[in-house]
Amino acid sequence: MSRTVIITGANSGIGKAATQKFASEGDHVIMACRSIQRSRNIQQELISSTGNNNITLMQLDISSFASIQQFVQQFIEKFEKLDLLIHNAAYLKHGEPRYLLSEDNIELSFATNVVGPYLLTQLLLPQLGKAKQPAILHACTTNIKHFFDPKRQIEYDNLRGEYANQRPFNSYKLYGDSKMALFLLTIKLSDQLKGQKVRVNALQINRVKLSPETIANLSSRYRMLARLQNPTSQPTSSMAKLYYDICTSANYSDITGSLINHRGIVMKAATSEKPHPFQLVRYLTSDQYYPAYATNHTYLNQVWVFCEQATDNILSRQI
């Protein structure tokens, strides 16, 4: 029996490659995309290339609570269960000079990369519970290495724009913060689901080849860097295969609450939040360690509480 798989941001990059991989294996893939118009041709292209007609396109703006609720309602009406939920969509606007809020008054990268995935997961847990081997996968990045710096913190007190005009704005820092928060969410959610059969893991995505369209949208500085790096970057298909393996392979069937690197290896936490210089060099040059920041219970609880409070009006109605 084929699996039912939701992939957010499935119309480009790794999301598109992952859709192709799962569909080519006979799964029913739901492409959860913000723009139906921009995604329709991609859907038809993937149906043609895989020979699988079970590629369904559904509208989802993961930064919008209203869109998430509508998506979940439509999904429940169409499908009996959900086997795999892959949070692939992410927001980073290169060189953005302004502090932007979502329609729900949350900093846009945090709304898209953290709170939206949290809400979507919570609303779909009943459907995941109906599957035999359900799994959730979060797409993280090497940006979380910045948290080896003991001074690095997620500014929860400014995620609703409280100090937007007083503090320096850096879209890249906010993106990195959101990806660390997503990994924290991975660990916390795995703990919350302990005793249930839903596995929750994160993949630390390394450099991948960018499409010409993506490169064109970068600021001039990063456009040049991307063109220099692209020839030595991994193809999106290699990350898509990892998505597939982590979610379906027996090699990962007992693994949950973990960060897995681009070589498929389960990573380990650094032993200290304040590593000495030699340790720091070792951690920064290795692909097998993540910052001890992610093991701090205070930080784990902070992201969980923020997401709970942000979505309480919606989730309290589900009880």
Protein Blocks (a to p, Z undefined) as FASTA:
>chain_A
ZZddddehilgcjllmmmmmmmmnopacddddfblmlmmmmmmmmmmmnopabbccdddd
fkbmklmmmmmmmmmmmpmbdfbdcdfbccddehiabdcddfkopafklmmmmmmmmmmm
mmmmmmmmmpmbdcddddddfklmmmmpmkbccdfklmnopmmmmpccdfklmmmmmmmm
mmmmmmmmmmmmgoiabdcdddddddddddfklmmmpcfklmmmmmmmmmmpccfklmmm
mmmmmmmpmklmmgghiacdfkopacdddfbfbdcfklmmmmmmpckbccfklmpmklmm
mmmmmmmmmmmmmmmmmZZ
